[in-house]
Amino acid sequence: SSAISSAGNGDTITFTANITLGSNLPIIEKNLTFNGGNFTLSGNNVNRGLFVKSGSVAVNDLTIANAVA
């Protein structure tokens, strides 16, 4: 979550491992690119995956699983 909070507009966030969320990620309100590296972002059946309120977001090679809306 700190990667999203500290990212600047137009930045790229690169996954280096699978992630299971313990809480919801911050709401995205900027242009970001997520390079998933074929890893998985799991909502752990209780958290949402990515919530894009505004901005343009590209998601590459990332599985978002077990997330809720």
Predicted model as a PDB file, atoms N, CA, C, CB and O in Angstrom, pLDDT in the B-factor column:
MODEL        1                                                                  
ATOM      1  N   SER A   1       0.807  -1.195   0.000  1.00 78.00           N  
ATOM      2  CA  SER A   1       0.000   0.000   0.000  1.00 78.00           C  
ATOM      3  C   SER A   1       0.850   1.259   0.000  1.00 78.00           C  
ATOM      4  CB  SER A   1      -0.918  -0.002   1.184  1.00 78.00           C  
ATOM      5  O   SER A   1       0.446   2.275  -0.567  1.00 78.00           O  
ATOM      6  N   SER A   2       2.022   1.213   0.625  1.00 89.00           N  
ATOM      7  CA  SER A   2       2.873   2.401   0.637  1.00 89.00           C  
ATOM      8  C   SER A   2       3.393   2.717  -0.757  1.00 89.00           C  
ATOM      9  CB  SER A   2       4.042   2.209   1.600  1.00 89.00           C  
ATOM     10  O   SER A   2       3.656   3.877  -1.074  1.00 89.00           O  
ATOM     11  N   ALA A   3       3.544   1.686  -1.599  1.00 94.00           N  
ATOM     12  CA  ALA A   3       3.994   1.926  -2.975  1.00 94.00           C  
ATOM     13  C   ALA A   3       2.964   2.768  -3.728  1.00 94.00           C  
ATOM     14  CB  ALA A   3       4.236   0.584  -3.714  1.00 94.00           C  
ATOM     15  O   ALA A   3       3.334   3.645  -4.507  1.00 94.00           O  
ATOM     16  N   ILE A   4       1.689   2.509  -3.502  1.00 95.00           N  
ATOM     17  CA  ILE A   4       0.637   3.289  -4.156  1.00 95.00           C  
ATOM     18  C   ILE A   4       0.589   4.695  -3.573  1.00 95.00           C  
ATOM     19  CB  ILE A   4      -0.734   2.598  -4.003  1.00 95.00           C  
ATOM     20  O   ILE A   4       0.499   5.669  -4.320  1.00 95.00           O  
ATOM     21  N   SER A   5       0.648   4.812  -2.271  1.00 94.00           N  
ATOM     22  CA  SER A   5       0.577   6.120  -1.620  1.00 94.00           C  
ATOM     23  C   SER A   5       1.735   7.030  -1.997  1.00 94.00           C  
ATOM     24  CB  SER A   5       0.542   5.947  -0.126  1.00 94.00           C  
ATOM     25  O   SER A   5       1.551   8.234  -2.176  1.00 94.00           O  
ATOM     26  N   SER A   6       2.922   6.461  -2.117  1.00 96.00           N  
ATOM     27  CA  SER A   6       4.101   7.286  -2.392  1.00 96.00           C  
ATOM     28  C   SER A   6       4.394   7.451  -3.881  1.00 96.00           C  
ATOM     29  CB  SER A   6       5.301   6.689  -1.716  1.00 96.00           C  
ATOM     30  O   SER A   6       5.263   8.243  -4.248  1.00 96.00           O  
ATOM     31  N   ALA A   7       3.697   6.728  -4.737  1.00 96.00           N  
ATOM     32  CA  ALA A   7       3.948   6.821  -6.184  1.00 96.00           C  
ATOM     33  C   ALA A   7       3.507   8.176  -6.718  1.00 96.00           C  
ATOM     34  CB  ALA A   7       3.217   5.690  -6.940  1.00 96.00           C  
ATOM     35  O   ALA A   7       2.506   8.749  -6.285  1.00 96.00           O  
ATOM     36  N   GLY A   8       4.283   8.663  -7.665  1.00 96.00           N  
ATOM     37  CA  GLY A   8       3.919   9.895  -8.343  1.00 96.00           C  
ATOM     38  C   GLY A   8       3.084   9.592  -9.574  1.00 96.00           C  
ATOM     39  O   GLY A   8       3.035   8.450 -10.031  1.00 96.00           O  
ATOM     40  N   ASN A   9       2.436  10.601 -10.105  1.00 97.00           N  
ATOM     41  CA  ASN A   9       1.637  10.443 -11.307  1.00 97.00           C  
ATOM     42  C   ASN A   9       2.514   9.916 -12.441  1.00 97.00           C  
ATOM     43  CB  ASN A   9       0.972  11.781 -11.703  1.00 97.00           C  
ATOM     44  O   ASN A   9       3.551  10.504 -12.750  1.00 97.00           O  
ATOM     45  N   GLY A  10       2.102   8.816 -13.057  1.00 97.00           N  
ATOM     46  CA  GLY A  10       2.861   8.231 -14.167  1.00 97.00           C  
ATOM     47  C   GLY A  10       3.891   7.199 -13.757  1.00 97.00           C  
ATOM     48  O   GLY A  10       4.575   6.648 -14.620  1.00 97.00           O  
ATOM     49  N   ASP A  11       4.025   6.916 -12.463  1.00 98.00           N  
ATOM     50  CA  ASP A  11       5.007   5.944 -11.989  1.00 98.00           C  
ATOM     51  C   ASP A  11       4.592   4.510 -12.306  1.00 98.00           C  
ATOM     52  CB  ASP A  11       5.213   6.101 -10.494  1.00 98.00           C  
ATOM     53  O   ASP A  11       3.438   4.236 -12.632  1.00 98.00           O  
ATOM     54  N   THR A  12       5.558   3.609 -12.202  1.00 98.00           N  
ATOM     55  CA  THR A  12       5.334   2.178 -12.384  1.00 98.00           C  
ATOM     56  C   THR A  12       5.621   1.455 -11.072  1.00 98.00           C  
ATOM     57  CB  THR A  12       6.222   1.616 -13.530  1.00 98.00           C  
ATOM     58  O   THR A  12       6.640   1.698 -10.425  1.00 98.00           O  
ATOM     59  N   ILE A  13       4.711   0.566 -10.692  1.00 97.00           N  
ATOM     60  CA  ILE A  13       4.883  -0.273  -9.506  1.00 97.00           C  
ATOM     61  C   ILE A  13       5.110  -1.699  -9.993  1.00 97.00           C  
ATOM     62  CB  ILE A  13       3.634  -0.185  -8.537  1.00 97.00           C  
ATOM     63  O   ILE A  13       4.291  -2.245 -10.732  1.00 97.00           O  
ATOM     64  N   THR A  14       6.218  -2.300  -9.579  1.00 97.00           N  
ATOM     65  CA  THR A  14       6.586  -3.635 -10.046  1.00 97.00           C  
ATOM     66  C   THR A  14       6.484  -4.635  -8.897  1.00 97.00           C  
ATOM     67  CB  THR A  14       8.016  -3.634 -10.639  1.00 97.00           C  
ATOM     68  O   THR A  14       7.073  -4.441  -7.834  1.00 97.00           O  
ATOM     69  N   PHE A  15       5.723  -5.711  -9.131  1.00 97.00           N  
ATOM     70  CA  PHE A  15       5.586  -6.773  -8.136  1.00 97.00           C  
ATOM     71  C   PHE A  15       6.802  -7.688  -8.218  1.00 97.00           C  
ATOM     72  CB  PHE A  15       4.269  -7.580  -8.353  1.00 97.00           C  
ATOM     73  O   PHE A  15       7.277  -8.010  -9.307  1.00 97.00           O  
ATOM     74  N   THR A  16       7.303  -8.106  -7.047  1.00 97.00           N  
ATOM     75  CA  THR A  16       8.435  -9.035  -6.997  1.00 97.00           C  
ATOM     76  C   THR A  16       8.080 -10.306  -6.241  1.00 97.00           C  
ATOM     77  CB  THR A  16       9.642  -8.368  -6.346  1.00 97.00           C  
ATOM     78  O   THR A  16       8.933 -11.167  -6.028  1.00 97.00           O  
ATOM     79  N   ALA A  17       6.799 -10.424  -5.829  1.00 98.00           N  
ATOM     80  CA  ALA A  17       6.318 -11.604  -5.103  1.00 98.00           C  
ATOM     81  C   ALA A  17       4.798 -11.571  -5.101  1.00 98.00           C  
ATOM     82  CB  ALA A  17       6.883 -11.650  -3.635  1.00 98.00           C  
ATOM     83  O   ALA A  17       4.192 -10.551  -5.428  1.00 98.00           O  
ATOM     84  N   ASN A  18       4.182 -12.692  -4.731  1.00 98.00           N  
ATOM     85  CA  ASN A  18       2.742 -12.713  -4.519  1.00 98.00           C  
ATOM     86  C   ASN A  18       2.418 -11.889  -3.278  1.00 98.00           C  
ATOM     87  CB  ASN A  18       2.215 -14.172  -4.375  1.00 98.00           C  
ATOM     88  O   ASN A  18       3.202 -11.846  -2.330  1.00 98.00           O  
ATOM     89  N   ILE A  19       1.247 -11.231  -3.292  1.00 97.00           N  
ATOM     90  CA  ILE A  19       0.832 -10.414  -2.159  1.00 97.00           C  
ATOM     91  C   ILE A  19      -0.578 -10.820  -1.743  1.00 97.00           C  
ATOM     92  CB  ILE A  19       0.893  -8.899  -2.510  1.00 97.00           C  
ATOM     93  O   ILE A  19      -1.476 -10.906  -2.581  1.00 97.00           O  
ATOM     94  N   THR A  20      -0.770 -11.067  -0.451  1.00 97.00           N  
ATOM     95  CA  THR A  20      -2.089 -11.300   0.126  1.00 97.00           C  
ATOM     96  C   THR A  20      -2.395 -10.120   1.028  1.00 97.00           C  
ATOM     97  CB  THR A  20      -2.152 -12.660   0.915  1.00 97.00           C  
ATOM     98  O   THR A  20      -1.659  -9.838   1.973  1.00 97.00           O  
ATOM     99  N   LEU A  21      -3.481  -9.436   0.730  1.00 97.00           N  
ATOM    100  CA  LEU A  21      -3.819  -8.215   1.446  1.00 97.00           C  
ATOM    101  C   LEU A  21      -4.394  -8.489   2.824  1.00 97.00           C  
ATOM    102  CB  LEU A  21      -4.797  -7.404   0.644  1.00 97.00           C  
ATOM    103  O   LEU A  21      -5.188  -9.413   3.003  1.00 97.00           O  
ATOM    104  N   GLY A  22      -3.988  -7.681   3.802  1.00 96.00           N  
ATOM    105  CA  GLY A  22      -4.547  -7.728   5.137  1.00 96.00           C  
ATOM    106  C   GLY A  22      -5.564  -6.610   5.344  1.00 96.00           C  
ATOM    107  O   GLY A  22      -6.302  -6.596   6.329  1.00 96.00           O  
ATOM    108  N   SER A  23      -5.588  -5.668   4.390  1.00 96.00           N  
ATOM    109  CA  SER A  23      -6.552  -4.564   4.397  1.00 96.00           C  
ATOM    110  C   SER A  23      -6.641  -4.036   2.967  1.00 96.00           C  
ATOM    111  CB  SER A  23      -6.129  -3.418   5.413  1.00 96.00           C  
ATOM    112  O   SER A  23      -5.843  -4.412   2.108  1.00 96.00           O  
ATOM    113  N   ASN A  24      -7.614  -3.166   2.719  1.00 96.00           N  
ATOM    114  CA  ASN A  24      -7.759  -2.609   1.387  1.00 96.00           C  
ATOM    115  C   ASN A  24      -6.587  -1.707   1.041  1.00 96.00           C  
ATOM    116  CB  ASN A  24      -9.063  -1.842   1.274  1.00 96.00           C  
ATOM    117  O   ASN A  24      -6.035  -1.021   1.902  1.00 96.00           O  
ATOM    118  N   LEU A  25      -6.217  -1.718  -0.230  1.00 96.00           N  
ATOM    119  CA  LEU A  25      -5.187  -0.811  -0.722  1.00 96.00           C  
ATOM    120  C   LEU A  25      -5.752   0.602  -0.807  1.00 96.00           C  
ATOM    121  CB  LEU A  25      -4.656  -1.273  -2.101  1.00 96.00           C  
ATOM    122  O   LEU A  25      -6.970   0.776  -0.854  1.00 96.00           O  
ATOM    123  N   PRO A  26      -4.881   1.617  -0.827  1.00 96.00           N  
ATOM    124  CA  PRO A  26      -5.367   2.983  -0.999  1.00 96.00           C  
ATOM    125  C   PRO A  26      -6.091   3.134  -2.343  1.00 96.00           C  
ATOM    126  CB  PRO A  26      -4.196   3.986  -0.904  1.00 96.00           C  
ATOM    127  O   PRO A  26      -5.778   2.441  -3.311  1.00 96.00           O  
ATOM    128  N   ILE A  27      -7.052   4.040  -2.381  1.00 96.00           N  
ATOM    129  CA  ILE A  27      -7.770   4.338  -3.624  1.00 96.00           C  
ATOM    130  C   ILE A  27      -6.801   5.020  -4.578  1.00 96.00           C  
ATOM    131  CB  ILE A  27      -9.030   5.240  -3.361  1.00 96.00           C  
ATOM    132  O   ILE A  27      -6.055   5.915  -4.181  1.00 96.00           O  
ATOM    133  N   ILE A  28      -6.814   4.594  -5.838  1.00 97.00           N  
ATOM    134  CA  ILE A  28      -5.912   5.153  -6.841  1.00 97.00           C  
ATOM    135  C   ILE A  28      -6.582   6.360  -7.494  1.00 97.00           C  
ATOM    136  CB  ILE A  28      -5.530   4.083  -7.912  1.00 97.00           C  
ATOM    137  O   ILE A  28      -7.706   6.270  -7.989  1.00 97.00           O  
ATOM    138  N   GLU A  29      -5.872   7.496  -7.486  1.00 97.00           N  
ATOM    139  CA  GLU A  29      -6.372   8.723  -8.082  1.00 97.00           C  
ATOM    140  C   GLU A  29      -5.285   9.385  -8.925  1.00 97.00           C  
ATOM    141  CB  GLU A  29      -6.872   9.685  -6.994  1.00 97.00           C  
ATOM    142  O   GLU A  29      -5.155  10.609  -8.923  1.00 97.00           O  
ATOM    143  N   LYS A  30      -4.508   8.581  -9.643  1.00 97.00           N  
ATOM    144  CA  LYS A  30      -3.446   9.093 -10.512  1.00 97.00           C  
ATOM    145  C   LYS A  30      -3.153   8.063 -11.579  1.00 97.00           C  
ATOM    146  CB  LYS A  30      -2.161   9.428  -9.703  1.00 97.00           C  
ATOM    147  O   LYS A  30      -3.673   6.948 -11.525  1.00 97.00           O  
ATOM    148  N   ASN A  31      -2.340   8.412 -12.535  1.00 98.00           N  
ATOM    149  CA  ASN A  31      -1.955   7.498 -13.601  1.00 98.00           C  
ATOM    150  C   ASN A  31      -0.828   6.597 -13.091  1.00 98.00           C  
ATOM    151  CB  ASN A  31      -1.514   8.281 -14.879  1.00 98.00           C  
ATOM    152  O   ASN A  31       0.219   7.082 -12.664  1.00 98.00           O  
ATOM    153  N   LEU A  32      -1.055   5.279 -13.140  1.00 98.00           N  
ATOM    154  CA  LEU A  32      -0.053   4.316 -12.683  1.00 98.00           C  
ATOM    155  C   LEU A  32      -0.001   3.121 -13.623  1.00 98.00           C  
ATOM    156  CB  LEU A  32      -0.359   3.852 -11.248  1.00 98.00           C  
ATOM    157  O   LEU A  32      -0.968   2.813 -14.319  1.00 98.00           O  
ATOM    158  N   THR A  33       1.138   2.462 -13.628  1.00 98.00           N  
ATOM    159  CA  THR A  33       1.296   1.182 -14.318  1.00 98.00           C  
ATOM    160  C   THR A  33       1.726   0.151 -13.291  1.00 98.00           C  
ATOM    161  CB  THR A  33       2.333   1.281 -15.492  1.00 98.00           C  
ATOM    162  O   THR A  33       2.643   0.387 -12.505  1.00 98.00           O  
ATOM    163  N   PHE A  34       1.055  -1.001 -13.305  1.00 98.00           N  
ATOM    164  CA  PHE A  34       1.426  -2.116 -12.448  1.00 98.00           C  
ATOM    165  C   PHE A  34       2.019  -3.206 -13.321  1.00 98.00           C  
ATOM    166  CB  PHE A  34       0.204  -2.645 -11.640  1.00 98.00           C  
ATOM    167  O   PHE A  34       1.336  -3.738 -14.196  1.00 98.00           O  
ATOM    168  N   ASN A  35       3.289  -3.548 -13.094  1.00 98.00           N  
ATOM    169  CA  ASN A  35       3.920  -4.674 -13.760  1.00 98.00           C  
ATOM    170  C   ASN A  35       3.903  -5.836 -12.781  1.00 98.00           C  
ATOM    171  CB  ASN A  35       5.380  -4.332 -14.229  1.00 98.00           C  
ATOM    172  O   ASN A  35       4.618  -5.833 -11.779  1.00 98.00           O  
ATOM    173  N   GLY A  36       3.077  -6.830 -13.085  1.00 98.00           N  
ATOM    174  CA  GLY A  36       2.828  -7.909 -12.151  1.00 98.00           C  
ATOM    175  C   GLY A  36       3.852  -9.014 -12.119  1.00 98.00           C  
ATOM    176  O   GLY A  36       3.905  -9.764 -11.144  1.00 98.00           O  
ATOM    177  N   GLY A  37       4.669  -9.145 -13.149  1.00 98.00           N  
ATOM    178  CA  GLY A  37       5.689 -10.198 -13.159  1.00 98.00           C  
ATOM    179  C   GLY A  37       5.112 -11.596 -13.024  1.00 98.00           C  
ATOM    180  O   GLY A  37       5.793 -12.507 -12.553  1.00 98.00           O  
ATOM    181  N   ASN A  38       3.857 -11.773 -13.436  1.00 98.00           N  
ATOM    182  CA  ASN A  38       3.140 -13.045 -13.321  1.00 98.00           C  
ATOM    183  C   ASN A  38       2.886 -13.462 -11.873  1.00 98.00           C  
ATOM    184  CB  ASN A  38       3.915 -14.131 -14.025  1.00 98.00           C  
ATOM    185  O   ASN A  38       2.718 -14.646 -11.584  1.00 98.00           O  
ATOM    186  N   PHE A  39       2.859 -12.486 -10.966  1.00 98.00           N  
ATOM    187  CA  PHE A  39       2.524 -12.750  -9.571  1.00 98.00           C  
ATOM    188  C   PHE A  39       1.031 -12.527  -9.354  1.00 98.00           C  
ATOM    189  CB  PHE A  39       3.356 -11.849  -8.624  1.00 98.00           C  
ATOM    190  O   PHE A  39       0.318 -12.128 -10.274  1.00 98.00           O  
ATOM    191  N   THR A  40       0.557 -12.788  -8.125  1.00 98.00           N  
ATOM    192  CA  THR A  40      -0.858 -12.664  -7.783  1.00 98.00           C  
ATOM    193  C   THR A  40      -1.043 -11.673  -6.648  1.00 98.00           C  
ATOM    194  CB  THR A  40      -1.447 -14.030  -7.398  1.00 98.00           C  
ATOM    195  O   THR A  40      -0.293 -11.670  -5.672  1.00 98.00           O  
ATOM    196  N   LEU A  41      -2.057 -10.833  -6.796  1.00 98.00           N  
ATOM    197  CA  LEU A  41      -2.525  -9.952  -5.731  1.00 98.00           C  
ATOM    198  C   LEU A  41      -3.823 -10.557  -5.228  1.00 98.00           C  
ATOM    199  CB  LEU A  41      -2.722  -8.456  -6.229  1.00 98.00           C  
ATOM    200  O   LEU A  41      -4.823 -10.564  -5.947  1.00 98.00           O  
ATOM    201  N   SER A  42      -3.820 -11.068  -3.999  1.00 98.00           N  
ATOM    202  CA  SER A  42      -4.995 -11.715  -3.428  1.00 98.00           C  
ATOM    203  C   SER A  42      -5.681 -10.797  -2.430  1.00 98.00           C  
ATOM    204  CB  SER A  42      -4.609 -13.035  -2.757  1.00 98.00           C  
ATOM    205  O   SER A  42      -5.034 -10.203  -1.567  1.00 98.00           O  
ATOM    206  N   GLY A  43      -6.998 -10.688  -2.556  1.00 97.00           N  
ATOM    207  CA  GLY A  43      -7.786  -9.931  -1.597  1.00 97.00           C  
ATOM    208  C   GLY A  43      -8.114 -10.728  -0.351  1.00 97.00           C  
ATOM    209  O   GLY A  43      -8.756 -10.212   0.564  1.00 97.00           O  
ATOM    210  N   ASN A  44      -7.679 -11.984  -0.303  1.00 97.00           N  
ATOM    211  CA  ASN A  44      -7.877 -12.846   0.868  1.00 97.00           C  
ATOM    212  C   ASN A  44      -9.365 -13.039   1.189  1.00 97.00           C  
ATOM    213  CB  ASN A  44      -7.155 -12.252   2.084  1.00 97.00           C  
ATOM    214  O   ASN A  44      -9.743 -13.265   2.338  1.00 97.00           O  
ATOM    215  N   ASN A  45     -10.195 -12.944   0.147  1.00 97.00           N  
ATOM    216  CA  ASN A  45     -11.656 -13.110   0.237  1.00 97.00           C  
ATOM    217  C   ASN A  45     -12.364 -12.057   1.092  1.00 97.00           C  
ATOM    218  CB  ASN A  45     -11.965 -14.463   0.791  1.00 97.00           C  
ATOM    219  O   ASN A  45     -13.553 -12.207   1.373  1.00 97.00           O  
ATOM    220  N   VAL A  46     -11.673 -11.005   1.509  1.00 97.00           N  
ATOM    221  CA  VAL A  46     -12.307  -9.950   2.309  1.00 97.00           C  
ATOM    222  C   VAL A  46     -11.938  -8.534   1.852  1.00 97.00           C  
ATOM    223  CB  VAL A  46     -11.925 -10.121   3.760  1.00 97.00           C  
ATOM    224  O   VAL A  46     -12.602  -7.578   2.253  1.00 97.00           O  
ATOM    225  N   ASN A  47     -10.908  -8.376   1.032  1.00 97.00           N  
ATOM    226  CA  ASN A  47     -10.453  -7.057   0.597  1.00 97.00           C  
ATOM    227  C   ASN A  47     -10.604  -6.902  -0.909  1.00 97.00           C  
ATOM    228  CB  ASN A  47      -8.995  -6.830   1.007  1.00 97.00           C  
ATOM    229  O   ASN A  47     -10.555  -7.881  -1.653  1.00 97.00           O  
ATOM    230  N   ARG A  48     -10.786  -5.668  -1.348  1.00 95.00           N  
ATOM    231  CA  ARG A  48     -10.872  -5.424  -2.786  1.00 95.00           C  
ATOM    232  C   ARG A  48      -9.459  -5.472  -3.373  1.00 95.00           C  
ATOM    233  CB  ARG A  48     -11.561  -4.045  -3.088  1.00 95.00           C  
ATOM    234  O   ARG A  48      -8.468  -5.355  -2.653  1.00 95.00           O  
ATOM    235  N   GLY A  49      -9.392  -5.643  -4.676  1.00 93.00           N  
ATOM    236  CA  GLY A  49      -8.108  -5.646  -5.369  1.00 93.00           C  
ATOM    237  C   GLY A  49      -7.617  -4.219  -5.544  1.00 93.00           C  
ATOM    238  O   GLY A  49      -7.064  -3.631  -4.615  1.00 93.00           O  
ATOM    239  N   LEU A  50      -7.813  -3.667  -6.718  1.00 95.00           N  
ATOM    240  CA  LEU A  50      -7.442  -2.281  -6.992  1.00 95.00           C  
ATOM    241  C   LEU A  50      -8.711  -1.465  -7.186  1.00 95.00           C  
ATOM    242  CB  LEU A  50      -6.519  -2.178  -8.244  1.00 95.00           C  
ATOM    243  O   LEU A  50      -9.621  -1.898  -7.893  1.00 95.00           O  
ATOM    244  N   PHE A  51      -8.783  -0.299  -6.571  1.00 96.00           N  
ATOM    245  CA  PHE A  51      -9.925   0.600  -6.737  1.00 96.00           C  
ATOM    246  C   PHE A  51      -9.398   1.874  -7.392  1.00 96.00           C  
ATOM    247  CB  PHE A  51     -10.638   0.907  -5.354  1.00 96.00           C  
ATOM    248  O   PHE A  51      -8.692   2.666  -6.767  1.00 96.00           O  
ATOM    249  N   VAL A  52      -9.757   2.056  -8.668  1.00 96.00           N  
ATOM    250  CA  VAL A  52      -9.322   3.226  -9.425  1.00 96.00           C  
ATOM    251  C   VAL A  52     -10.453   4.243  -9.428  1.00 96.00           C  
ATOM    252  CB  VAL A  52      -8.908   2.842 -10.882  1.00 96.00           C  
ATOM    253  O   VAL A  52     -11.473   4.044 -10.088  1.00 96.00           O  
ATOM    254  N   LYS A  53     -10.269   5.333  -8.689  1.00 97.00           N  
ATOM    255  CA  LYS A  53     -11.278   6.393  -8.629  1.00 97.00           C  
ATOM    256  C   LYS A  53     -11.109   7.358  -9.806  1.00 97.00           C  
ATOM    257  CB  LYS A  53     -11.181   7.160  -7.286  1.00 97.00           C  
ATOM    258  O   LYS A  53     -12.089   7.813 -10.394  1.00 97.00           O  
ATOM    259  N   SER A  54      -9.855   7.660 -10.138  1.00 97.00           N  
ATOM    260  CA  SER A  54      -9.569   8.518 -11.280  1.00 97.00           C  
ATOM    261  C   SER A  54      -8.155   8.217 -11.765  1.00 97.00           C  
ATOM    262  CB  SER A  54      -9.729  10.028 -10.909  1.00 97.00           C  
ATOM    263  O   SER A  54      -7.355   7.609 -11.055  1.00 97.00           O  
ATOM    264  N   GLY A  55      -7.869   8.645 -12.962  1.00 96.00           N  
ATOM    265  CA  GLY A  55      -6.564   8.379 -13.554  1.00 96.00           C  
ATOM    266  C   GLY A  55      -6.648   7.230 -14.527  1.00 96.00           C  
ATOM    267  O   GLY A  55      -7.693   6.599 -14.684  1.00 96.00           O  
ATOM    268  N   SER A  56      -5.557   6.975 -15.163  1.00 97.00           N  
ATOM    269  CA  SER A  56      -5.448   5.893 -16.131  1.00 97.00           C  
ATOM    270  C   SER A  56      -4.484   4.852 -15.565  1.00 97.00           C  
ATOM    271  CB  SER A  56      -4.965   6.420 -17.528  1.00 97.00           C  
ATOM    272  O   SER A  56      -3.335   5.170 -15.256  1.00 97.00           O  
ATOM    273  N   VAL A  57      -4.949   3.613 -15.430  1.00 97.00           N  
ATOM    274  CA  VAL A  57      -4.141   2.571 -14.803  1.00 97.00           C  
ATOM    275  C   VAL A  57      -3.969   1.408 -15.771  1.00 97.00           C  
ATOM    276  CB  VAL A  57      -4.788   2.088 -13.481  1.00 97.00           C  
ATOM    277  O   VAL A  57      -4.945   0.901 -16.323  1.00 97.00           O  
ATOM    278  N   ALA A  58      -2.731   0.992 -15.972  1.00 98.00           N  
ATOM    279  CA  ALA A  58      -2.424  -0.186 -16.787  1.00 98.00           C  
ATOM    280  C   ALA A  58      -1.957  -1.296 -15.852  1.00 98.00           C  
ATOM    281  CB  ALA A  58      -1.334   0.134 -17.878  1.00 98.00           C  
ATOM    282  O   ALA A  58      -1.137  -1.071 -14.962  1.00 98.00           O  
ATOM    283  N   VAL A  59      -2.490  -2.496 -16.067  1.00 98.00           N  
ATOM    284  CA  VAL A  59      -2.111  -3.656 -15.259  1.00 98.00           C  
ATOM    285  C   VAL A  59      -1.582  -4.719 -16.209  1.00 98.00           C  
ATOM    286  CB  VAL A  59      -3.324  -4.200 -14.409  1.00 98.00           C  
ATOM    287  O   VAL A  59      -2.310  -5.197 -17.079  1.00 98.00           O  
ATOM    288  N   ASN A  60      -0.315  -5.090 -16.045  1.00 98.00           N  
ATOM    289  CA  ASN A  60       0.346  -6.052 -16.927  1.00 98.00           C  
ATOM    290  C   ASN A  60       0.772  -7.291 -16.150  1.00 98.00           C  
ATOM    291  CB  ASN A  60       1.563  -5.410 -17.610  1.00 98.00           C  
ATOM    292  O   ASN A  60       1.431  -7.187 -15.115  1.00 98.00           O  
ATOM    293  N   ASP A  61       0.398  -8.446 -16.647  1.00 98.00           N  
ATOM    294  CA  ASP A  61       0.901  -9.729 -16.103  1.00 98.00           C  
ATOM    295  C   ASP A  61       0.680  -9.874 -14.590  1.00 98.00           C  
ATOM    296  CB  ASP A  61       2.391  -9.866 -16.404  1.00 98.00           C  
ATOM    297  O   ASP A  61       1.564 -10.340 -13.871  1.00 98.00           O  
ATOM    298  N   LEU A  62      -0.506  -9.470 -14.114  1.00 98.00           N  
ATOM    299  CA  LEU A  62      -0.844  -9.590 -12.702  1.00 98.00           C  
ATOM    300  C   LEU A  62      -2.209 -10.274 -12.572  1.00 98.00           C  
ATOM    301  CB  LEU A  62      -0.853  -8.190 -12.010  1.00 98.00           C  
ATOM    302  O   LEU A  62      -3.182  -9.867 -13.205  1.00 98.00           O  
ATOM    303  N   THR A  63      -2.262 -11.305 -11.753  1.00 98.00           N  
ATOM    304  CA  THR A  63      -3.547 -11.957 -11.446  1.00 98.00           C  
ATOM    305  C   THR A  63      -4.105 -11.323 -10.186  1.00 98.00           C  
ATOM    306  CB  THR A  63      -3.382 -13.513 -11.265  1.00 98.00           C  
ATOM    307  O   THR A  63      -3.425 -11.248  -9.163  1.00 98.00           O  
ATOM    308  N   ILE A  64      -5.356 -10.863 -10.266  1.00 97.00           N  
ATOM    309  CA  ILE A  64      -6.036 -10.347  -9.082  1.00 97.00           C  
ATOM    310  C   ILE A  64      -7.073 -11.397  -8.710  1.00 97.00           C  
ATOM    311  CB  ILE A  64      -6.698  -8.919  -9.340  1.00 97.00           C  
ATOM    312  O   ILE A  64      -8.008 -11.650  -9.469  1.00 97.00           O  
ATOM    313  N   ALA A  65      -6.906 -12.011  -7.535  1.00 98.00           N  
ATOM    314  CA  ALA A  65      -7.739 -13.159  -7.146  1.00 98.00           C  
ATOM    315  C   ALA A  65      -8.340 -12.937  -5.760  1.00 98.00           C  
ATOM    316  CB  ALA A  65      -6.910 -14.467  -7.166  1.00 98.00           C  
ATOM    317  O   ALA A  65      -7.820 -12.171  -4.950  1.00 98.00           O  
ATOM    318  N   ASN A  66      -9.441 -13.625  -5.515  1.00 98.00           N  
ATOM    319  CA  ASN A  66     -10.071 -13.647  -4.192  1.00 98.00           C  
ATOM    320  C   ASN A  66     -10.326 -12.249  -3.633  1.00 98.00           C  
ATOM    321  CB  ASN A  66      -9.206 -14.424  -3.225  1.00 98.00           C  
ATOM    322  O   ASN A  66     -10.165 -12.002  -2.438  1.00 98.00           O  
ATOM    323  N   ALA A  67     -10.726 -11.340  -4.525  1.00 97.00           N  
ATOM    324  CA  ALA A  67     -11.022  -9.963  -4.131  1.00 97.00           C  
ATOM    325  C   ALA A  67     -12.530  -9.752  -4.091  1.00 97.00           C  
ATOM    326  CB  ALA A  67     -10.359  -8.956  -5.104  1.00 97.00           C  
ATOM    327  O   ALA A  67     -13.280 -10.469  -4.754  1.00 97.00           O  
ATOM    328  N   VAL A  68     -12.969  -8.773  -3.317  1.00 95.00           N  
ATOM    329  CA  VAL A  68     -14.388  -8.435  -3.239  1.00 95.00           C  
ATOM    330  C   VAL A  68     -14.569  -6.999  -3.722  1.00 95.00           C  
ATOM    331  CB  VAL A  68     -14.936  -8.612  -1.781  1.00 95.00           C  
ATOM    332  O   VAL A  68     -13.638  -6.193  -3.702  1.00 95.00           O  
ATOM    333  N   ALA A  69     -15.798  -6.702  -4.159  1.00 85.00           N  
ATOM    334  CA  ALA A  69     -16.068  -5.341  -4.647  1.00 85.00           C  
ATOM    335  C   ALA A  69     -16.602  -4.481  -3.537  1.00 85.00           C  
ATOM    336  CB  ALA A  69     -17.057  -5.359  -5.814  1.00 85.00           C  
ATOM    337  O   ALA A  69     -16.889  -3.303  -3.752  1.00 85.00           O  
TER     338      ALA A  69                                                      
ENDMDL                                                                          
END                                                                             
